[in-house]
Amino acid sequence: MKTTTNFLKLLTVVLLLAVNVMDIMAQGPYPTSTSPQSVCLNSIEPYGVNLTAGSTYAWSISDPSSGTITGGATPNLITVNWTKPGNFTLQVIETNQYFCSGAPVSIQVTVNPLPIISPIATTTCSGVAAGVALPVLSDNSLVVDKWDIAAVVAPGLTGTATQGFGKTDPNAIAADAFTNITTAPLKVVYTVTPYTGACSGASFTITVTILPAPVVNPIISTTCSGVAAGVTLPVLSVNGLVVDKWNISAVVAPGLTGIATQGLGKTDLNAIAADAFTNTTTASLTVVYTVTPYAGTCAGASFTITVTILPAPVVNPIISTTCSGVAAGVKLPVLSENGLTVDKWDIAAVVAPGLTGTATQGLGKTDLNTIAADAFANPTAAPLTVVYTVTPYAGTCKGASFTITVTIYPNWLHS
């Protein structure tokens, strides 16, 4: 009878053990499953089975080095910190209060590796896109398909850094451009978290150094028709950078004659200084140079050099005749052919041999009757000439020289 009783007790224990040992419940809140589980390296995952009063639970991993098991609030609950990538079996064996162990219950766990990416550093110029592609293959050869991005833009830079979660375009930050008009390189530091599937790797940095670009203010200059512009290209920018190269284009106003210096990569600061233009109209005209300055390899914003060309008076030659001993009577022209007021003249003269008399000459003459009283005696038998070469001025601008030719007839020809 006693034997029968003991047998019934043992059978009851076995039946209770069979009922109470459930599937391992992975990834709380405890869905009952022994389906294979996929987790990320270094993740801490919860596991458990139904609790049976008086039972103990022996948890183990097929490779003990793959994770660390930590007990939970009750012996049927644990967490595992998965520290090694690979495929592993997590197993639990329940032993009831009668010291009877049930069959092992297990779950297959795949621990996925995390992408590892080294820091990236690059350099670009102010205003030029960063051009950095996010890495799609990690240092440990995993395909990276998503990135979280945060950025810190150094004070002194203008521009917007691309940021956000779950970016899937490897060119997400490639077009980011920043303007640096300070005197020193400045940085944008992106902190990027890479993902392979659902698993995020350690964040890495992308440091973009933005070299400064020269800033040059517009230049305005004035010169006269036919006079060199005299403008030197700036070699020091407003923000203190040395400018060592210039790209130059130019627009010459209709009505001007002359050739403007243009071209790429000019290194002579006097590249346009000798440019001269003739303006024979009635108004001031301009030549506008558009110049892009470079400090090393970095181009600054283009600036303009505007050269205003003041018009010069145009006067046609004058021919006059008089008799020996009679004043020339020629007035200097006060209105040029192109409508400018002439207010000053430089005068030189050549008196033909055989004539006696003094020709008025000099610089900066302001009296239109300066040569009117000049008289010459011609005792020869033929007409002789006095040729004045006159340079007219309208304000500070001088026109092309013209001649006043006075023919002096001997008296006998008119007797």
C-alpha positions as CSV (number, residue, x, y, z in Angstrom):
1,M,0.0,0.0,0.0
2,K,2.9,2.3,0.9
3,T,4.6,1.6,-2.4
4,T,1.5,2.5,-4.3
5,T,1.2,5.8,-2.4
6,N,4.8,6.7,-3.2
7,F,4.3,6.0,-6.8
8,L,1.3,8.2,-7.0
9,K,3.2,11.0,-5.4
10,L,6.0,10.7,-7.9
11,L,3.5,10.6,-10.8
12,T,1.8,13.7,-9.4
13,V,5.2,15.6,-9.3
14,V,6.0,14.6,-12.9
15,L,2.6,15.7,-14.1
16,L,2.9,19.0,-12.2
17,L,6.4,19.6,-13.7
18,A,5.1,18.9,-17.2
19,V,2.2,21.4,-16.7
20,N,4.2,24.2,-15.1
21,V,7.3,24.3,-17.4
22,M,6.2,26.6,-20.2
23,D,8.0,27.9,-23.2
24,I,10.6,30.6,-22.6
25,M,9.0,34.0,-22.7
26,A,11.4,36.3,-24.6
27,Q,11.1,40.0,-25.1
28,G,8.5,40.8,-22.4
29,P,5.8,41.4,-21.6
30,Y,6.1,37.7,-22.0
31,P,4.6,36.5,-25.3
32,T,4.9,32.8,-25.1
33,S,7.3,31.7,-27.8
34,T,10.2,29.6,-28.5
35,S,10.6,31.0,-32.0
36,P,14.1,32.0,-32.9
37,Q,14.9,35.5,-31.6
38,S,17.2,38.1,-33.2
39,V,18.8,40.7,-30.9
40,C,21.6,43.3,-31.2
41,L,25.0,42.9,-29.7
42,N,25.3,44.5,-26.2
43,S,21.5,44.6,-25.8
44,I,20.0,43.5,-22.5
45,E,17.0,41.3,-23.1
46,P,14.4,39.9,-20.6
47,Y,13.4,36.2,-20.5
48,G,11.1,34.2,-18.3
49,V,8.8,31.2,-17.7
50,N,5.7,30.8,-15.6
51,L,6.5,30.7,-12.0
52,T,5.8,27.5,-10.0
53,A,5.9,27.9,-6.3
54,G,8.8,26.0,-4.8
55,S,10.5,25.5,-8.1
56,T,14.1,26.5,-9.0
57,Y,15.2,27.5,-12.4
58,A,18.6,26.8,-13.9
59,W,19.4,29.1,-16.8
60,S,22.4,28.6,-19.2
61,I,23.7,29.7,-22.6
62,S,25.3,27.3,-25.0
63,D,28.3,29.6,-25.2
64,P,28.8,31.1,-21.7
65,S,31.0,33.8,-23.1
66,S,28.2,35.1,-25.3
67,G,26.3,36.8,-22.6
68,T,25.8,37.5,-18.9
69,I,22.8,36.2,-17.2
70,T,21.3,38.3,-14.4
71,G,18.5,37.1,-12.1
72,G,15.3,39.0,-11.9
73,A,12.8,39.7,-9.2
74,T,11.7,36.1,-9.1
75,P,13.8,33.0,-10.0
76,N,11.8,32.4,-13.2
77,L,12.8,35.7,-14.6
78,I,16.2,36.8,-16.0
79,T,17.9,39.3,-18.3
80,V,20.8,38.5,-20.6
81,N,23.4,41.0,-21.7
82,W,24.4,39.7,-25.1
83,T,28.1,40.5,-25.6
84,K,29.2,38.3,-28.5
85,P,27.7,38.0,-32.0
86,G,26.6,34.6,-33.2
87,N,23.9,32.0,-32.9
88,F,23.3,30.7,-29.3
89,T,20.9,28.6,-27.3
90,L,19.3,30.0,-24.1
91,Q,18.1,27.1,-21.9
92,V,16.2,26.7,-18.7
93,I,15.6,23.6,-16.6
94,E,13.0,23.7,-13.9
95,T,13.4,21.6,-10.7
96,N,10.3,21.4,-8.6
97,Q,10.0,21.2,-4.8
98,Y,10.4,17.5,-5.0
99,F,13.7,17.9,-6.7
100,C,12.4,16.5,-9.9
101,S,13.8,18.3,-13.1
102,G,11.8,18.8,-16.2
103,A,12.9,18.6,-19.8
104,P,15.1,21.6,-20.9
105,V,13.2,24.4,-22.5
106,S,15.3,26.5,-25.0
107,I,15.2,29.4,-27.4
108,Q,17.6,30.1,-30.3
109,V,19.0,33.6,-30.2
110,T,20.9,35.3,-33.0
111,V,23.1,38.1,-31.7
112,N,23.7,40.5,-34.5
113,P,27.0,42.5,-34.7
114,L,27.0,46.3,-34.6
115,P,28.5,48.5,-37.3
116,I,31.8,50.1,-36.3
117,I,32.9,53.2,-38.2
118,S,36.0,55.3,-37.6
119,P,35.9,59.1,-37.4
120,I,35.9,61.0,-40.7
121,A,37.6,64.3,-41.3
122,T,37.5,66.5,-44.4
123,T,38.2,70.0,-45.5
124,T,36.3,72.3,-47.8
125,C,36.2,76.0,-48.7
126,S,33.7,78.6,-47.5
127,G,30.6,78.4,-49.6
128,V,31.5,75.0,-51.1
129,A,29.4,71.9,-50.3
130,A,30.9,69.5,-47.8
131,G,30.7,66.6,-50.3
132,V,30.9,63.9,-47.6
133,A,28.9,60.7,-48.2
134,L,27.8,58.7,-45.2
135,P,29.5,55.3,-45.1
136,V,27.4,52.5,-46.3
137,L,29.9,49.8,-45.3
138,S,31.2,49.7,-41.8
139,D,34.8,49.0,-40.8
140,N,33.7,45.5,-39.8
141,S,32.1,45.0,-43.2
142,L,28.4,45.4,-42.3
143,V,26.0,47.1,-44.6
144,V,24.8,50.4,-43.0
145,D,21.4,51.4,-44.2
146,K,20.3,54.2,-41.8
147,W,21.9,57.0,-39.8
148,D,20.9,59.3,-37.0
149,I,22.6,62.7,-37.3
150,A,23.3,65.6,-35.0
151,A,25.6,68.5,-35.7
152,V,27.4,71.3,-34.0
153,V,28.2,74.3,-36.2
154,A,31.0,76.6,-34.9
155,P,30.2,80.2,-34.1
156,G,31.2,82.4,-37.0
157,L,29.9,80.0,-39.7
158,T,26.6,80.6,-41.5
159,G,24.7,77.7,-43.0
160,T,22.4,75.0,-41.9
161,A,23.7,71.5,-41.0
162,T,21.4,68.6,-41.9
163,Q,20.2,66.7,-38.9
164,G,17.6,64.1,-38.0
165,F,16.8,60.5,-37.2
166,G,16.5,57.5,-39.6
167,K,18.2,59.2,-42.5
168,T,18.5,56.7,-45.4
169,D,20.2,58.8,-48.0
170,P,24.0,58.4,-47.9
171,N,24.2,61.9,-49.4
172,A,22.2,63.4,-46.6
173,I,24.9,65.9,-45.6
174,A,26.9,66.0,-48.9
175,A,25.3,69.3,-50.1
176,D,25.7,71.1,-46.7
177,A,27.6,74.3,-47.3
178,F,28.8,77.0,-44.9
179,T,30.2,80.5,-45.3
180,N,33.3,81.4,-43.3
181,I,34.3,85.0,-43.5
182,T,36.5,85.0,-40.4
183,T,40.2,84.9,-40.4
184,A,40.6,81.2,-39.4
185,P,39.3,77.7,-40.3
186,L,36.1,76.7,-38.5
187,K,34.5,73.3,-38.0
188,V,31.1,71.6,-38.3
189,V,31.1,68.4,-36.3
190,Y,28.4,65.8,-37.1
191,T,27.8,63.0,-34.6
192,V,26.4,60.1,-36.5
193,T,24.9,56.8,-35.2
194,P,25.0,54.1,-37.9
195,Y,22.4,51.3,-38.1
196,T,22.6,47.8,-39.7
197,G,19.0,46.7,-39.7
198,A,17.6,47.4,-36.3
199,C,21.0,47.4,-34.6
200,S,22.8,50.7,-33.9
201,G,26.5,51.0,-33.7
202,A,28.5,53.4,-31.6
203,S,28.3,57.0,-32.8
204,F,31.2,58.4,-34.8
205,T,32.1,61.9,-35.9
206,I,32.4,63.6,-39.3
207,T,34.4,66.7,-38.9
208,V,34.2,69.2,-41.8
209,T,36.7,72.0,-41.6
210,I,35.6,75.1,-43.4
211,L,38.5,77.3,-44.7
212,P,37.8,81.0,-44.7
213,A,37.2,82.9,-47.9
214,P,38.3,86.5,-48.6
215,V,35.8,89.3,-48.4
216,V,36.5,92.4,-50.6
217,N,34.3,95.4,-50.8
218,P,33.4,97.1,-54.1
219,I,35.9,99.5,-55.5
220,I,35.0,102.7,-57.4
221,S,37.5,104.7,-59.4
222,T,37.5,107.6,-61.9
223,T,39.9,108.4,-64.7
224,C,39.9,110.4,-67.9
225,S,39.5,109.3,-71.4
226,G,42.8,107.8,-72.6
227,V,44.3,107.6,-69.1
228,A,45.2,104.3,-67.6
229,A,42.7,103.1,-64.9
230,G,45.5,102.8,-62.4
231,V,43.6,100.4,-60.1
232,T,45.5,97.7,-58.3
233,L,43.8,94.5,-57.3
234,P,43.4,94.2,-53.5
235,V,46.0,91.8,-51.9
236,L,44.5,92.0,-48.4
237,S,40.8,91.2,-47.8
238,V,38.5,93.0,-45.4
239,N,38.7,89.9,-43.1
240,G,42.5,89.9,-43.1
241,L,43.3,87.2,-45.6
242,V,46.0,87.4,-48.2
243,V,44.5,87.4,-51.7
244,D,46.9,85.8,-54.2
245,K,44.8,85.2,-57.2
246,W,41.9,86.8,-59.1
247,N,39.4,85.8,-61.8
248,I,38.4,88.8,-63.8
249,S,35.6,89.5,-66.3
250,A,34.6,92.9,-67.6
251,V,31.7,94.8,-69.2
252,V,32.8,97.9,-71.3
253,A,30.0,100.4,-71.9
254,P,29.1,101.2,-75.5
255,G,30.8,104.4,-76.6
256,L,34.2,103.5,-75.1
257,T,37.1,102.2,-77.1
258,G,39.7,100.1,-75.5
259,I,40.3,96.6,-74.3
260,A,39.6,95.5,-70.7
261,T,41.9,92.8,-69.2
262,Q,40.1,89.6,-68.4
263,G,40.9,86.0,-67.5
264,L,41.2,83.3,-64.8
265,G,43.9,82.9,-62.2
266,K,45.5,86.3,-62.6
267,T,48.4,86.7,-60.1
268,D,49.5,90.2,-60.9
269,L,47.9,92.9,-58.7
270,N,48.5,95.4,-61.6
271,A,46.5,93.2,-64.1
272,I,44.0,96.0,-64.9
273,A,46.1,99.0,-63.9
274,A,47.2,99.8,-67.4
275,D,43.8,99.5,-69.0
276,A,42.9,102.7,-70.8
277,F,39.7,103.7,-72.6
278,T,38.8,106.6,-74.9
279,N,35.5,108.4,-74.3
280,T,34.6,110.9,-77.0
281,T,30.9,111.0,-76.0
282,T,29.3,113.8,-74.0
283,A,28.9,111.8,-70.8
284,S,30.8,109.7,-68.4
285,L,30.9,106.0,-69.2
286,T,31.9,103.0,-67.1
287,V,33.9,99.8,-67.3
288,V,32.7,97.3,-64.7
289,Y,35.1,94.5,-63.7
290,T,33.7,91.5,-61.8
291,V,36.5,90.0,-59.7
292,T,36.6,86.8,-57.7
293,P,39.3,86.8,-55.1
294,Y,41.2,83.7,-53.9
295,A,43.0,83.1,-50.7
296,G,44.9,79.9,-51.5
297,T,42.4,77.5,-53.1
298,C,39.3,79.2,-51.6
299,A,37.3,81.7,-53.6
300,G,35.5,84.5,-52.0
301,A,32.4,86.2,-53.2
302,S,32.8,88.2,-56.3
303,F,33.1,92.0,-56.0
304,T,33.1,94.8,-58.6
305,I,35.6,97.4,-59.6
306,T,33.8,100.2,-61.4
307,V,36.0,102.6,-63.4
308,T,34.2,105.7,-64.6
309,I,35.8,107.1,-67.8
310,L,35.2,110.9,-68.0
311,P,34.8,112.2,-71.6
312,A,37.6,114.2,-73.3
313,P,37.0,117.1,-75.7
314,V,37.4,116.4,-79.4
315,V,38.5,119.5,-81.5
316,N,39.1,119.4,-85.2
317,P,42.1,121.2,-86.8
318,I,41.7,124.9,-87.5
319,I,43.1,126.7,-90.5
320,S,43.5,130.5,-90.7
321,T,45.3,133.1,-92.9
322,T,46.5,136.5,-92.2
323,C,49.0,139.0,-93.6
324,S,52.5,139.8,-92.7
325,G,52.4,141.9,-89.5
326,V,48.7,141.4,-88.9
327,A,47.5,139.6,-85.7
328,A,46.4,136.0,-86.2
329,G,43.0,136.8,-84.7
330,V,42.4,133.1,-83.9
331,K,40.4,132.3,-80.8
332,L,40.9,129.0,-79.0
333,P,37.7,126.8,-79.1
334,V,35.6,126.8,-76.0
335,L,33.2,124.1,-77.2
336,S,34.4,120.8,-78.4
337,E,33.0,118.8,-81.3
338,N,31.4,116.4,-78.8
339,G,29.7,119.2,-76.8
340,L,32.1,119.6,-73.9
341,T,33.2,123.0,-72.5
342,V,36.9,123.5,-73.0
343,D,38.4,125.6,-70.3
344,K,42.1,125.2,-70.6
345,W,44.7,124.6,-73.3
346,D,48.3,123.6,-73.5
347,I,50.0,125.3,-76.5
348,A,53.2,124.6,-78.4
349,A,54.1,126.2,-81.7
350,V,56.5,125.8,-84.6
351,V,57.2,129.1,-86.5
352,A,58.4,128.6,-90.1
353,P,61.9,129.9,-90.9
354,G,61.7,133.3,-92.6
355,L,59.0,134.6,-90.2
356,T,59.8,137.0,-87.5
357,G,57.6,137.2,-84.4
358,T,56.9,135.3,-81.3
359,A,54.3,132.6,-81.0
360,T,52.5,132.3,-77.7
361,Q,53.1,129.0,-76.0
362,G,52.6,127.5,-72.5
363,L,50.7,125.1,-70.4
364,G,47.3,125.6,-68.7
365,K,46.3,128.7,-70.7
366,T,42.8,129.8,-69.8
367,D,42.3,132.8,-72.1
368,L,40.6,131.9,-75.4
369,N,42.4,135.0,-76.9
370,T,45.8,133.6,-75.9
371,I,47.1,133.5,-79.5
372,A,44.8,136.0,-81.1
373,A,47.3,138.8,-80.9
374,D,50.2,136.9,-82.3
375,A,51.6,138.7,-85.4
376,F,54.4,137.6,-87.7
377,A,56.3,139.5,-90.4
378,N,56.9,137.6,-93.7
379,P,59.5,139.4,-95.8
380,T,59.8,136.5,-98.1
381,A,58.2,135.9,-101.5
382,A,56.0,133.0,-100.4
383,P,53.4,132.2,-97.7
384,L,54.8,130.8,-94.5
385,T,53.0,129.1,-91.6
386,V,52.9,129.0,-87.9
387,V,51.6,125.7,-86.6
388,Y,50.2,125.7,-83.0
389,T,49.7,122.3,-81.4
390,V,46.9,122.6,-78.8
391,T,45.8,120.2,-76.2
392,P,42.3,121.0,-75.0
393,Y,41.0,120.3,-71.5
394,A,37.4,119.8,-70.2
395,G,37.9,120.0,-66.5
396,T,40.8,117.7,-65.6
397,C,40.5,115.6,-68.7
398,K,42.5,116.4,-71.8
399,G,41.5,115.6,-75.3
400,A,43.7,114.7,-78.2
401,S,45.9,117.5,-79.4
402,F,44.7,119.4,-82.5
403,T,46.5,121.9,-84.7
404,I,45.8,125.6,-85.5
405,T,47.7,126.4,-88.7
406,V,48.0,130.1,-89.4
407,T,49.3,131.0,-92.9
408,I,51.2,134.3,-93.1
409,Y,51.1,135.9,-96.5
410,P,53.9,138.3,-97.6
411,N,52.6,141.8,-98.1
412,W,53.5,142.0,-101.8
413,L,51.1,139.3,-102.7
414,H,48.2,141.5,-101.5
415,S,49.4,144.8,-102.9
